[in-house]
């Protein structure tokens, strides 16, 4: 049984105990103005209110799950299946959970936001994913080698150039040790000036760069929230870098 729709329903039920649907929809509209159009400003208190946090959890979390699952399937990133997924900048854990479920693997997430860590723990429990998400600095995380997958979903673009420069060689070192490395970001060239250089480096190392477009079947609650916030996610898109 696909756990996605029951999880989305449980997400809404949990957050609707504290906020109304209208409050969450209003929070989604506010988050989306930054998240969709100005992802370069995500660090500037974009989730500074309960409505915004709930909106990110119940709306963007499921979208990230769907995108990650589609990318993992398209890349055949579960053959042979990794035994554990390490997600750097895990957020609410949705993307890492998607890969872990596809592979039958455990998930180890690193996330700096205390709110997101708690949200991720609830998501892993609801989705039946083994593992944990802990607070920490992704640049200090110990990276795994053979038998593991390393995921950065909607994370690298939030780092400054110095942090990206520190991170990339560590990812390549982990890949040389046998880990699979997957980076997922939106198709938004204006906000990803670093992407061509990273794509060239991944390809030179034997990896690949891809773009993805697909039309998901969204649960009714997500469709209603999408329309109510003036958004349109009938098609989901992403770009990825993969080395493994």
BAFI-3210 file (N, C-alpha, C; in Angstrom, 3 decimals, decimal comma, padded with zeros to 6 digits):
// residues 244
n [1|2|3|4|5|6|7|8|9|10|11|12|13|14|15|16|17|18|19|20|21|22|23|24|25|26|27|28|29|30|31|32|33|34|35|36|37|38|39|40|41|42|43|44|45|46|47|48|49|50|51|52|53|54|55|56|57|58|59|60|61|62|63|64|65|66|67|68|69|70|71|72|73|74|75|76|77|78|79|80|81|82|83|84|85|86|87|88|89|90|91|92|93|94|95|96|97|98|99|100|101|102|103|104|105|106|107|108|109|110|111|112|113|114|115|116|117|118|119|120|121|122|123|124|125|126|127|128|129|130|131|132|133|134|135|136|137|138|139|140|141|142|143|144|145|146|147|148|149|150|151|152|153|154|155|156|157|158|159|160|161|162|163|164|165|166|167|168|169|170|171|172|173|174|175|176|177|178|179|180|181|182|183|184|185|186|187|188|189|190|191|192|193|194|195|196|197|198|199|200|201|202|203|204|205|206|207|208|209|210|211|212|213|214|215|216|217|218|219|220|221|222|223|224|225|226|227|228|229|230|231|232|233|234|235|236|237|238|239|240|241|242|243|244]
n.u [000,841|000,551|001,978|001,593|-000,830|-002,369|-000,507|-000,441|-003,060|-002,968|-001,066|-002,449|-004,569|-003,187|-002,043|-004,281|-005,415|-004,464|-004,580|-006,717|-008,012|-008,053|-006,183|-003,837|-003,818|-003,500|-000,963|000,454|000,263|001,822|004,343|004,893|005,327|007,922|009,206|008,709|009,277|011,520|013,782|016,319|016,174|015,466|016,555|015,802|013,871|011,601|009,899|008,622|006,279|003,420|001,416|002,813|004,774|003,178|001,979|004,192|004,856|002,541|002,093|004,414|006,106|004,834|004,946|007,703|008,268|006,958|008,387|011,034|010,657|009,909|012,236|014,162|013,133|013,304|016,058|016,809|017,808|017,715|018,880|021,663|019,808|020,427|021,453|021,103|020,008|021,414|020,418|021,177|020,546|017,827|015,250|011,796|012,050|010,821|011,698|013,941|012,672|011,143|013,085|014,183|011,976|011,537|013,842|013,818|015,325|017,021|016,784|018,873|018,868|020,087|019,555|019,229|017,155|015,169|012,365|011,819|013,148|011,569|009,198|010,038|010,571|007,991|006,966|008,521|007,667|004,937|005,084|006,291|009,050|012,251|014,703|016,190|016,059|018,234|019,334|021,770|024,810|025,137|027,543|029,363|028,723|029,332|030,091|028,774|029,998|030,348|027,358|025,491|023,244|023,445|021,671|020,716|018,212|016,698|018,460|021,207|021,147|020,460|022,718|025,639|028,232|030,760|030,172|029,146|031,454|032,999|031,474|031,152|033,620|033,689|031,413|032,132|034,284|032,981|031,480|033,521|034,185|032,156|029,538|026,269|025,366|022,936|021,518|018,912|017,107|015,043|013,802|015,003|016,707|017,569|017,899|019,882|022,791|025,110|024,734|025,514|028,323|028,486|027,058|028,736|030,971|029,952|029,304|031,834|032,969|031,778|029,105|025,662|023,429|020,119|016,814|013,436|010,018|006,704|003,307|001,547|-000,809|-002,576|-003,663|-006,992|-007,048|-004,573|-004,902|-006,998|-005,817|-003,778|-005,160|-006,527|-004,492|-003,742|-001,996|-000,463|000,048|-000,222|001,643|004,783|008,173|011,733|015,314|018,234|021,294|023,399|025,492|027,044]
n.v [-001,206|002,192|004,631|007,340|009,006|008,410|009,453|012,208|012,918|012,485|014,412|016,837|016,553|016,610|019,204|020,777|020,680|022,750|025,021|026,772|025,739|027,927|029,631|028,180|028,103|030,833|031,158|029,564|031,022|033,212|032,027|030,971|033,181|033,827|031,326|030,220|032,291|033,663|032,040|032,506|033,930|032,357|031,986|034,165|034,383|033,079|031,150|032,168|032,133|030,433|029,692|029,773|027,818|025,530|025,456|025,004|022,457|020,829|021,198|021,793|019,799|017,237|017,679|017,708|015,090|013,668|014,594|013,755|010,977|010,432|011,209|009,460|007,016|007,440|007,587|005,064|004,655|002,831|000,465|-001,494|-001,660|000,965|000,686|002,588|005,985|009,122|012,234|015,491|018,632|018,138|019,175|018,759|016,085|014,788|014,307|012,651|010,513|009,521|008,385|006,508|004,825|003,802|002,323|000,603|001,314|002,695|005,984|008,718|011,846|015,206|018,327|021,815|023,333|023,377|023,175|021,915|019,492|018,223|018,023|016,357|014,009|013,237|012,766|010,609|008,614|008,470|007,632|005,223|004,892|003,734|005,072|008,320|011,879|014,426|017,384|019,556|020,596|020,504|020,702|019,686|017,103|013,608|011,805|008,991|005,911|003,220|001,486|003,338|006,139|009,590|012,480|015,684|017,731|020,451|022,092|022,780|025,189|026,958|027,409|029,447|030,641|029,975|027,833|025,982|025,501|024,185|021,924|020,413|018,960|017,131|015,608|014,378|012,892|011,079|009,749|008,510|006,672|004,930|005,728|006,840|009,886|012,349|015,253|017,532|020,128|023,021|023,770|026,498|028,650|031,283|031,491|029,723|030,127|028,734|026,207|025,273|024,901|022,958|020,899|020,325|019,401|017,101|015,539|015,255|013,640|011,269|011,212|012,361|014,850|015,959|016,931|017,077|016,481|016,014|014,907|014,823|012,897|014,560|014,463|015,376|017,371|018,660|019,645|021,445|023,258|024,187|025,508|027,414|029,036|030,318|028,948|026,586|023,414|021,336|020,257|019,019|019,933|019,494|019,562|017,525|016,221|013,457|011,007|007,989]
n.w [000,000|-000,869|001,100|000,865|000,517|002,926|004,750|004,026|004,687|007,450|008,117|007,590|009,427|011,842|011,903|011,654|014,107|015,540|013,967|011,633|008,407|006,701|007,896|007,482|004,691|004,139|005,237|003,460|001,075|001,793|002,315|-000,207|-001,798|-001,277|-001,361|-003,895|-005,703|-004,709|-003,735|-002,953|-000,655|001,451|003,965|005,417|007,657|006,608|007,591|009,898|011,349|012,823|010,985|008,546|008,959|009,307|006,787|005,123|006,038|005,491|002,798|001,044|001,988|001,219|-001,618|-002,037|-001,318|-003,403|-005,656|-005,057|-004,956|-007,618|-008,971|-007,869|-008,769|-011,541|-011,886|-011,235|-008,682|-006,674|-007,177|-006,966|-003,843|-001,522|001,906|003,817|004,023|004,050|004,797|004,161|005,531|006,100|006,450|006,740|006,420|004,300|001,590|001,947|003,213|001,110|-000,648|001,121|001,600|-000,981|-001,300|000,830|002,984|005,903|007,409|008,017|009,137|008,988|010,361|010,821|011,931|014,767|014,864|012,384|012,750|014,715|013,274|011,208|012,615|013,365|010,826|009,867|011,605|010,930|008,281|008,500|008,367|009,111|011,326|012,043|012,629|013,365|015,152|013,725|012,000|008,620|007,274|009,009|009,302|009,413|006,606|004,848|003,284|001,103|000,212|001,009|000,561|-000,189|000,298|-000,817|-000,817|-002,164|-000,796|-001,277|-002,661|-000,684|000,730|001,297|-000,948|000,044|001,773|-000,065|-001,533|000,341|000,752|-001,676|-002,473|-000,364|-000,814|-003,217|-002,368|-000,678|-002,623|-004,061|-002,193|-002,394|-001,885|-002,953|-004,404|-004,381|-005,591|-005,458|-006,938|-007,718|-011,064|-011,902|-013,210|-012,769|-010,039|-009,422|-009,902|-009,473|-010,477|-013,207|-012,958|-010,935|-012,193|-014,376|-012,991|-011,690|-013,939|-015,104|-013,222|-013,723|-013,212|-013,591|-014,929|-014,757|-015,892|-014,781|-015,350|-014,443|-014,088|-011,298|-009,303|-007,148|-003,736|-002,620|-000,608|-000,950|-003,549|-003,151|-001,343|-002,980|-005,091|-003,535|-002,617|-004,843|-006,530|-008,846|-009,230|-011,046|-012,668|-011,750|-011,344|-011,519|-011,074|-011,176|-009,785|-009,995|-008,658|-008,560]
ca.u [000,000|001,285|001,704|001,597|-002,103|-002,661|000,398|-000,913|-004,265|-002,540|-000,411|-003,474|-005,308|-002,332|-001,870|-005,589|-005,790|-004,000|-004,865|-007,785|-007,577|-007,833|-004,911|-002,756|-003,816|-002,894|000,462|001,019|000,412|002,959|005,572|005,126|005,860|009,371|009,711|008,636|009,869|012,759|014,392|017,588|015,917|014,830|017,079|015,370|012,667|010,445|009,002|008,613|004,962|002,820|000,725|003,808|005,389|002,194|001,813|005,358|004,794|001,458|002,034|005,685|006,631|004,349|005,465|009,100|008,207|006,616|009,498|012,156|010,315|009,963|013,638|014,805|012,677|013,845|017,496|017,032|018,733|017,526|019,442|021,155|019,270|021,259|020,922|020,711|020,029|021,807|019,887|021,787|019,541|016,676|013,955|010,798|012,364|009,953|012,444|014,723|011,750|010,754|014,163|014,288|010,873|011,765|014,969|013,724|016,488|016,805|017,081|019,571|018,777|020,739|018,776|019,570|015,952|014,542|010,986|011,828|013,545|010,385|008,267|010,581|010,382|006,591|006,765|009,107|006,786|003,701|005,379|006,865|010,456|013,211|015,777|016,040|016,555|018,822|019,827|023,201|025,347|025,405|028,948|030,147|028,216|030,194|029,441|028,970|030,615|029,661|026,085|024,642|022,887|023,509|020,672|020,527|017,018|016,352|019,361|022,473|020,921|020,319|024,046|026,410|029,241|031,823|029,694|029,089|032,828|033,434|030,644|031,256|034,669|033,338|030,465|032,867|035,074|032,052|031,145|034,670|034,170|031,071|028,199|025,550|025,081|021,826|021,164|017,665|016,777|014,016|014,227|014,902|018,086|017,894|018,251|020,909|023,949|026,159|024,363|026,327|029,621|028,274|026,668|029,936|031,829|029,341|029,436|033,251|033,269|031,046|027,702|024,719|022,543|018,834|015,622|012,281|008,666|005,671|001,988|001,161|-002,187|-002,522|-004,852|-007,933|-006,670|-003,492|-005,466|-007,777|-004,853|-003,080|-006,041|-006,859|-003,348|-003,438|-000,873|-000,840|001,033|-000,640|002,904|005,919|009,435|012,947|016,551|019,006|022,650|023,499|026,801|027,006]
ca.v [000,000|003,447|005,374|008,779|009,681|008,397|010,383|013,577|013,102|012,601|015,715|017,873|016,387|017,029|020,652|021,421|020,716|024,018|026,125|026,507|025,562|029,263|030,142|027,484|028,580|032,168|030,943|029,034|032,132|034,030|031,265|030,771|034,404|033,739|030,000|029,987|033,369|034,223|031,032|033,018|034,605|031,416|032,089|035,399|034,247|032,728|030,306|032,823|032,109|029,099|029,407|029,499|026,520|024,488|025,411|024,328|021,044|020,060|021,381|021,571|018,487|016,235|017,892|017,252|013,625|013,207|014,882|012,867|009,609|010,362|011,286|008,208|005,986|007,719|007,321|003,693|004,854|001,792|-000,782|-002,229|-000,717|001,384|000,239|003,763|007,274|010,249|013,454|016,703|019,679|017,254|019,835|017,927|014,680|014,184|013,805|011,503|009,410|008,944|007,495|005,403|003,896|003,130|001,400|-000,224|001,708|003,590|007,384|009,531|013,218|016,285|019,537|022,844|023,905|022,532|022,889|020,945|018,199|017,622|017,686|015,190|012,821|012,840|012,241|009,272|007,705|008,300|006,925|003,915|004,883|003,518|006,053|009,492|013,174|015,077|018,734|019,616|021,361|019,545|020,776|018,938|015,738|012,534|011,249|007,541|005,411|002,174|000,990|004,430|007,240|010,917|013,317|017,103|018,122|021,858|022,482|023,374|026,581|027,778|027,627|030,486|030,094|029,357|026,540|025,072|025,146|023,200|020,721|019,589|017,937|016,088|014,722|013,588|011,916|010,029|008,974|007,638|005,597|004,019|006,275|007,496|011,278|012,904|016,645|017,926|021,543|023,404|024,282|027,957|029,018|032,591|031,373|028,707|030,453|027,746|024,898|024,785|024,443|021,691|019,886|019,946|018,620|015,783|014,795|014,921|012,562|010,080|011,319|012,866|015,972|015,722|017,719|016,196|017,052|014,984|015,357|013,943|012,850|015,115|014,274|016,488|018,460|019,410|020,385|022,566|024,215|024,730|026,491|028,477|029,936|030,892|028,222|025,583|022,340|020,190|019,681|019,225|019,941|019,517|019,148|016,702|015,756|012,119|010,379|006,771]
ca.w [000,000|-000,936|002,336|000,630|000,800|004,376|005,425|003,787|005,490|008,850|008,235|007,705|010,675|012,958|011,934|011,804|015,528|016,106|013,052|010,681|007,018|006,147|008,419|006,794|003,302|004,154|005,444|002,218|000,128|002,236|002,094|-001,630|-002,404|-001,145|-001,693|-005,331|-006,497|-004,151|-002,868|-002,445|000,612|002,367|005,315|006,054|008,483|005,788|008,381|011,202|011,980|012,894|009,735|007,506|009,230|009,001|005,334|004,557|006,411|004,878|001,358|000,360|002,369|000,280|-002,968|-002,041|-001,313|-004,741|-006,573|-004,745|-005,361|-009,074|-009,384|-007,480|-009,699|-012,862|-011,876|-010,754|-007,561|-005,655|-007,660|-005,792|-002,856|-000,391|003,193|004,582|003,350|004,888|004,184|004,698|005,410|005,882|006,535|007,410|006,182|003,296|000,436|002,386|003,476|-000,177|-001,100|002,071|001,357|-002,255|-001,172|002,027|003,776|007,035|007,125|009,023|008,679|009,728|010,101|011,809|012,536|015,771|014,457|011,297|013,304|015,341|012,189|010,508|013,453|013,229|009,473|009,769|012,325|010,167|007,036|008,788|007,958|010,193|011,372|012,900|012,169|014,526|014,891|013,462|010,881|007,544|006,880|009,984|009,362|008,903|005,431|004,722|002,066|000,346|000,716|001,496|-000,324|000,421|-000,366|-000,510|-001,569|-001,951|000,282|-001,722|-003,050|000,520|001,293|000,629|-001,855|000,830|002,247|-001,206|-001,882|001,325|000,695|-002,892|-002,439|000,598|-001,485|-004,192|-001,614|-000,257|-003,810|-004,366|-001,193|-002,717|-001,620|-004,041|-004,037|-005,148|-005,317|-006,126|-006,832|-008,688|-012,373|-011,778|-013,521|-012,202|-008,630|-009,255|-010,737|-009,226|-011,026|-014,337|-012,492|-010,238|-013,175|-015,121|-012,098|-011,518|-015,187|-015,265|-012,279|-014,126|-012,819|-014,589|-014,596|-015,428|-015,578|-014,626|-015,388|-014,387|-013,648|-010,198|-008,829|-005,796|-002,902|-002,684|000,299|-001,576|-004,690|-002,611|-000,821|-004,143|-005,727|-002,596|-002,468|-006,152|-007,119|-009,840|-009,232|-011,852|-013,125|-010,859|-012,057|-010,702|-011,728|-010,247|-010,031|-009,389|-008,785|-007,782]
c.u [000,873|000,957|001,478|000,286|-002,496|-001,763|-000,057|-002,151|-003,908|-001,835|-001,433|-004,209|-004,486|-002,236|-003,198|-006,105|-005,439|-004,372|-006,032|-007,191|-007,250|-006,513|-003,722|-002,664|-003,183|-001,386|001,144|001,236|001,619|004,282|005,906|005,678|007,378|009,882|009,735|009,426|011,233|013,428|015,756|017,417|015,328|015,340|016,544|013,974|011,431|009,436|008,873|007,247|004,363|002,117|001,682|004,447|004,427|002,009|002,976|005,278|003,761|001,434|003,366|006,335|006,146|004,845|006,913|009,171|007,956|007,757|010,652|011,861|010,397|011,409|014,360|014,395|013,282|015,324|017,820|018,015|018,518|018,090|020,950|020,743|020,291|020,616|020,531|020,855|020,435|021,350|020,458|020,859|018,185|015,338|012,974|010,952|011,624|010,728|013,267|013,855|011,334|011,814|014,276|013,193|011,070|012,839|014,815|014,861|016,073|017,207|017,787|019,603|019,513|020,027|019,039|018,350|015,328|013,110|010,952|012,226|012,342|009,364|008,737|010,387|008,944|006,332|007,332|008,221|005,531|003,921|005,958|008,305|011,344|014,269|015,457|016,534|017,025|019,287|021,328|023,517|025,740|026,865|029,855|029,741|029,233|029,464|029,758|029,669|029,757|028,371|025,124|024,310|022,946|022,589|020,744|019,381|016,628|017,199|020,579|022,289|020,774|021,663|024,720|027,543|030,367|031,416|029,618|030,486|033,401|032,727|030,971|032,399|034,400|032,346|031,177|033,733|034,202|031,672|032,287|034,759|032,995|029,670|027,586|025,139|024,001|021,507|019,918|017,420|015,684|014,623|014,007|016,302|018,492|018,386|019,376|022,122|025,091|025,928|025,244|027,680|029,501|027,915|027,878|030,843|031,268|029,520|030,882|033,655|032,522|029,587|026,841|023,918|021,272|017,824|014,410|010,998|007,669|004,399|001,494|-000,358|-002,173|-003,792|-005,709|-007,522|-005,548|-003,998|-006,234|-006,851|-004,122|-003,911|-006,307|-005,740|-002,943|-002,263|-001,390|000,266|000,495|000,562|003,983|007,210|010,599|014,134|017,385|020,426|022,799|024,870|026,801|027,336]
c.v [001,252|004,281|006,867|009,452|009,587|009,343|011,822|013,865|013,288|013,934|016,820|017,764|016,891|018,542|021,402|021,373|022,064|025,232|025,751|026,316|026,911|029,868|029,484|027,943|029,957|032,064|030,427|030,137|032,982|033,313|031,191|032,007|034,428|032,425|029,753|031,037|033,818|033,231|031,468|033,723|033,652|031,533|033,278|035,252|033,899|031,880|030,848|032,863|030,719|028,726|029,068|028,128|025,385|024,338|024,685|022,825|020,280|020,172|021,071|020,256|017,389|016,435|017,430|015,724|013,107|013,421|013,922|011,441|009,444|010,369|009,979|007,079|006,189|007,412|005,863|003,696|003,868|000,460|-000,724|-001,261|-000,330|000,933|001,407|005,010|008,324|011,519|014,668|017,883|019,043|017,967|018,976|016,447|014,029|013,572|012,578|010,285|008,732|007,972|006,288|004,370|003,119|002,049|000,391|000,050|002,498|005,003|008,023|010,962|014,178|017,578|020,561|023,399|022,928|022,184|021,812|019,558|017,504|017,198|016,433|013,919|012,313|012,220|010,833|008,245|007,413|007,485|005,542|003,784|004,684|004,620|007,227|010,727|013,924|016,482|018,726|020,435|020,382|019,565|020,002|017,473|014,752|011,837|009,765|007,185|004,364|001,737|002,053|005,389|008,541|011,829|014,747|017,590|019,542|022,457|023,245|024,844|027,510|028,073|028,812|029,840|029,411|027,970|025,533|024,594|024,118|021,864|019,832|018,575|016,820|015,098|013,818|012,531|010,761|009,141|008,035|006,472|004,646|004,519|006,813|008,889|011,812|014,304|016,971|019,402|021,872|023,809|025,789|028,519|030,322|032,483|030,373|029,014|029,459|026,433|024,444|024,239|023,104|020,584|019,398|019,067|017,216|014,936|014,378|013,767|011,278|010,081|011,877|014,028|015,802|016,779|016,808|017,008|015,911|015,570|014,397|013,916|013,306|014,763|015,541|017,646|019,299|020,217|021,611|023,654|024,929|025,823|027,682|029,483|030,565|030,230|027,205|024,530|021,104|019,507|020,011|019,101|019,950|019,266|018,410|016,477|014,416|011,534|009,143|005,563]
c.w [000,000|000,309|002,113|001,037|002,271|005,161|005,248|004,625|006,965|009,104|008,446|009,029|011,863|013,037|012,068|013,241|016,147|015,257|012,156|009,287|006,393|006,643|007,730|005,341|003,207|004,358|004,199|001,194|000,485|001,987|000,616|-002,307|-002,335|-001,713|-003,194|-006,096|-006,017|-003,213|-002,361|-001,106|001,659|003,794|006,088|006,671|007,657|006,567|009,799|011,867|011,928|011,598|008,612|007,711|008,898|007,504|004,677|004,823|005,606|003,363|000,682|000,760|001,433|-001,154|-003,073|-002,034|-002,724|-005,726|-006,317|-005,189|-006,866|-009,569|-009,065|-008,424|-011,084|-012,971|-011,562|-009,588|-006,422|-006,126|-007,789|-004,693|-001,802|000,911|004,082|003,720|004,380|004,179|004,901|004,465|005,190|005,878|007,302|007,073|005,041|002,131|000,813|002,656|002,179|-000,684|-000,182|001,840|000,063|-002,126|-000,038|002,980|005,008|006,629|008,302|008,492|009,592|009,361|011,199|012,537|013,529|015,419|013,384|011,788|013,929|014,289|011,454|011,311|013,373|011,855|009,322|010,458|011,513|008,893|007,262|008,329|009,181|010,164|012,259|012,170|013,402|014,165|014,651|012,235|009,782|007,109|007,824|010,053|008,795|007,758|005,278|003,413|001,400|001,031|001,178|000,364|000,450|-000,381|000,133|-001,394|-001,199|-000,828|-000,216|-002,088|-001,853|001,189|000,604|-000,168|-001,095|001,308|001,107|-001,604|-000,921|001,134|-000,499|-002,855|-001,442|-000,009|-002,479|-003,499|-001,158|-001,438|-004,190|-003,386|-001,398|-002,433|-002,907|-003,569|-004,963|-004,660|-006,113|-005,868|-007,846|-010,025|-012,347|-011,967|-012,852|-010,773|-008,380|-010,138|-010,568|-009,958|-012,201|-013,908|-011,775|-011,230|-013,963|-014,274|-011,883|-012,774|-015,426|-014,364|-012,617|-013,728|-013,939|-014,025|-015,415|-015,053|-015,645|-014,671|-015,339|-013,810|-012,564|-009,999|-007,369|-005,023|-002,890|-001,787|-000,301|-002,764|-004,214|-002,074|-001,963|-004,806|-004,813|-002,411|-003,799|-006,844|-008,136|-009,910|-009,941|-012,495|-012,102|-011,662|-011,072|-011,604|-010,702|-010,747|-009,312|-009,686|-007,930|-008,621]
res [x|x|x|x|x|x|x|x|x|x|x|x|x|x|x|x|x|x|x|x|x|x|x|x|x|x|x|x|x|x|x|x|x|x|x|x|x|x|x|x|x|x|x|x|x|x|x|x|x|x|x|x|x|x|x|x|x|x|x|x|x|x|x|x|x|x|x|x|x|x|x|x|x|x|x|x|x|x|x|x|x|x|x|x|x|x|x|x|x|x|x|x|x|x|x|x|x|x|x|x|x|x|x|x|x|x|x|x|x|x|x|x|x|x|x|x|x|x|x|x|x|x|x|x|x|x|x|x|x|x|x|x|x|x|x|x|x|x|x|x|x|x|x|x|x|x|x|x|x|x|x|x|x|x|x|x|x|x|x|x|x|x|x|x|x|x|x|x|x|x|x|x|x|x|x|x|x|x|x|x|x|x|x|x|x|x|x|x|x|x|x|x|x|x|x|x|x|x|x|x|x|x|x|x|x|x|x|x|x|x|x|x|x|x|x|x|x|x|x|x|x|x|x|x|x|x|x|x|x|x|x|x|x|x|x|x|x|x|x|x|x|x|x|x]
***
